[in-house]
Amino acid sequence: MNAERRESPRTQTAVAVEIDGQMRKHRLGVSRDTSATGMLLATPSKFEVGERLTLQVYLSSSDRRSIRGRVTRVEINSAESNEPWRYRLALAYDEPAPDLQERCASLHAA
């Protein structure tokens, strides 16, 4: 039996993200992986599981994509982590975005 619970495969990425929540606006983040249904990102800002967010994903200086979703997991990075920011959060998109995954994957491959 496969223990993988994700709906779609993940691709490692590293793109800039602006995060807007109900209480916190214009926060920074960096994607760590993305799929057609969600994204894992690192951020110095704390968000709560269940919180609704809007992301502005900066694919290039002239290519930005807006996506909405819900926080499904929040992790605190340990002091031994290579991650420069304290939090990692998983976001499930409201609507699948296979084109966003493909675009992020093409940037990572470049």
C-alpha positions in Angstrom: 0.0 0.0 0.0 1.3 3.4 -0.9 1.6 5.8 2.1 1.6 8.9 -0.2 -1.5 11.0 0.6 -0.9 13.8 -1.8 -3.4 14.3 -4.6 -0.7 15.3 -7.1 3.1 15.0 -7.3 5.3 17.8 -5.9 8.1 19.7 -7.6 10.9 21.5 -5.8 10.7 25.2 -6.3 12.1 28.4 -5.0 10.1 31.4 -6.0 9.2 34.6 -4.1 5.7 34.7 -2.6 3.8 37.6 -1.0 1.3 36.3 1.6 -1.9 38.1 2.6 -4.0 36.7 5.4 -6.9 38.3 7.2 -4.7 39.8 10.0 -1.3 39.8 8.3 -0.8 41.6 5.0 2.2 41.8 2.6 4.2 39.1 4.4 7.1 37.4 2.6 7.7 33.8 1.8 9.6 31.5 -0.6 8.1 28.3 -2.1 9.9 25.1 -1.3 7.7 22.8 -3.4 4.5 23.1 -5.4 1.9 20.9 -7.0 -1.3 21.4 -8.9 -3.2 21.4 -5.6 -0.9 23.1 -3.1 2.4 24.7 -2.1 4.9 24.3 0.8 6.6 27.6 1.7 8.9 29.1 4.2 8.1 32.4 5.9 9.2 34.4 8.9 5.5 35.0 9.7 3.2 32.8 11.7 -0.1 31.7 10.3 -2.7 29.3 11.7 -4.0 26.0 10.3 -7.3 26.7 8.7 -6.4 30.3 7.9 -7.4 31.6 4.4 -4.6 33.2 2.5 -4.0 34.8 -0.9 -0.6 34.4 -2.4 1.1 36.5 -5.1 3.6 34.1 -6.7 6.4 36.0 -8.4 7.4 33.9 -11.4 9.5 36.7 -12.9 9.7 40.5 -12.7 6.8 40.7 -15.1 4.9 37.5 -14.4 2.9 37.3 -11.2 0.2 34.8 -10.3 -2.5 35.2 -7.6 -3.8 32.0 -5.9 -6.1 31.5 -2.9 -6.1 28.7 -0.4 -6.2 27.4 3.1 -3.3 26.6 5.5 -3.3 22.8 6.2 -0.1 22.5 8.2 2.4 24.8 10.0 5.8 23.6 11.1 8.4 25.4 13.2 12.0 24.9 11.9 14.5 23.7 14.5 17.6 25.7 15.3 19.6 23.1 13.4 17.6 23.6 10.2 19.2 25.1 7.1 16.0 27.0 6.6 16.6 30.7 7.2 13.0 31.4 8.3 11.2 30.1 11.3 8.0 28.7 9.8 7.0 26.3 7.0 3.4 26.1 6.0 1.4 24.0 3.6 -1.3 25.6 1.6 -4.1 23.7 -0.2 -5.4 25.8 -3.2 -9.1 26.5 -3.5 -8.9 25.5 -7.2 -6.3 23.2 -8.8 -3.5 25.1 -10.6 -1.6 22.7 -12.9 -0.3 25.6 -15.0 1.3 27.2 -11.9 3.0 23.9 -11.0 4.3 23.6 -14.6 5.6 27.2 -14.6 7.3 26.8 -11.2 8.9 23.5 -12.4 10.2 25.2 -15.6 11.9 27.9 -13.5 13.5 25.3 -11.2 14.8 23.4 -14.2 16.4 26.5 -15.7 
